[in-house]
Amino acid sequence: MKMFIDVPEVYLYRPFVDFRKSINGLAAIVEAELALPVLSGALFVFCNKGRDKLKLLYWDNTGFALWYKRLDKDKFKWPTKLETQTLSLTEQQLHWLLSGYDVIGHRKINVSGKQTV
């Protein structure tokens, strides 16, 4: 299922986030650390330290929405070796990430205990 169609901009926040943070805490990160307008309609992607959960925050002109995804068996391929705090993603890269692919390298995650290429 494809969600998030025609997203104006997607920003991946590279450092791991304490997932006790919800809308207000994540919006504060966007404004204070990324210096980006949180009300722009852009989608902001956050990952927990265990790399098995993602939170996506966005403003849709009526209020904030927070989307949450948890993997059962594997970890998200999170870009940890980049120097910058944020990474701009295309809509296609966002769909790859949500489908379990590494957005840099395009390797699929292992959901069945078997190695997949």
C-alpha positions in Angstrom: 0.0 0.0 0.0 1.4 3.4 -1.0 0.9 6.1 1.5 2.1 9.7 1.3 1.5 10.5 -2.4 2.6 13.9 -3.7 4.5 14.8 -0.6 6.1 18.3 -1.2 9.3 17.5 0.7 10.7 14.7 2.8 13.4 15.2 5.4 15.0 12.3 7.2 16.4 13.3 10.6 19.5 11.2 10.8 20.3 11.1 14.6 18.3 8.6 16.7 15.4 10.1 18.6 13.9 9.2 22.0 10.6 7.7 21.0 8.9 9.0 24.1 8.7 12.2 22.2 5.5 12.8 20.4 4.2 15.7 18.2 5.4 18.6 20.3 8.8 17.1 21.0 9.4 16.1 17.3 8.1 19.5 16.1 10.6 21.2 18.5 13.5 19.2 16.9 12.4 20.3 13.4 12.3 23.9 14.4 15.3 24.1 16.8 17.8 21.6 15.3 16.9 21.5 11.6 15.8 25.2 11.4 13.0 24.1 9.0 9.3 25.3 9.1 7.3 22.6 10.7 4.0 23.9 9.2 5.3 23.7 5.6 3.5 20.5 4.8 6.8 18.6 4.5 7.2 15.1 6.0 9.8 14.6 8.7 11.1 11.1 9.4 12.6 10.0 12.7 14.0 6.7 13.9 14.6 5.2 17.3 17.9 3.9 18.6 17.0 0.3 18.1 16.2 1.1 14.4 13.0 -1.0 14.5 10.6 2.0 14.7 9.9 5.1 12.6 7.8 8.1 13.3 6.6 10.5 10.5 5.4 13.9 11.4 3.6 16.3 9.1 1.2 19.2 9.1 -1.9 18.9 6.8 -3.4 22.4 7.2 -5.9 21.2 9.9 -3.3 20.0 12.4 -0.4 17.7 13.0 -0.4 14.0 12.0 2.0 11.5 13.4 2.4 8.1 11.7 4.2 5.2 13.4 5.7 2.0 12.0 7.3 -0.8 13.9 9.2 -3.8 12.3 8.8 -7.1 13.9 11.9 -9.0 12.8 14.6 -6.7 11.3 15.9 -3.2 11.5 15.5 -0.2 9.2 18.6 0.5 7.1 19.3 4.0 8.6 22.0 6.2 7.2 24.3 6.5 10.2 27.6 7.4 8.5 26.5 10.7 7.0 27.9 13.9 8.4 24.7 16.0 8.1 21.8 15.9 10.5 19.2 15.7 7.8 18.8 14.1 4.5 16.3 15.1 1.8 14.5 12.1 0.3 12.4 11.8 -2.8 9.0 10.4 -2.6 10.3 7.1 -4.2 13.1 6.9 -1.5 10.5 7.4 1.2 8.5 4.5 -0.2 11.7 2.4 -0.4 12.4 3.1 3.2 8.9 2.3 4.3 9.0 -1.0 2.3 12.2 -2.0 4.0 14.9 -1.0 1.6 18.0 0.9 2.3 17.6 4.3 0.7 21.4 4.3 0.1 22.2 1.0 -1.5 18.7 -0.4 -1.9 19.2 -3.6 0.1 16.0 -5.3 1.3 15.5 -6.1 5.0 15.3 -9.7 6.2 11.8 -10.4 7.4 11.8 -14.2 7.3 15.1 -15.1 8.9 16.6 -15.8 5.5 19.0 -13.6 3.6 17.4 -11.8 0.7 19.2 -9.9 -2.0 
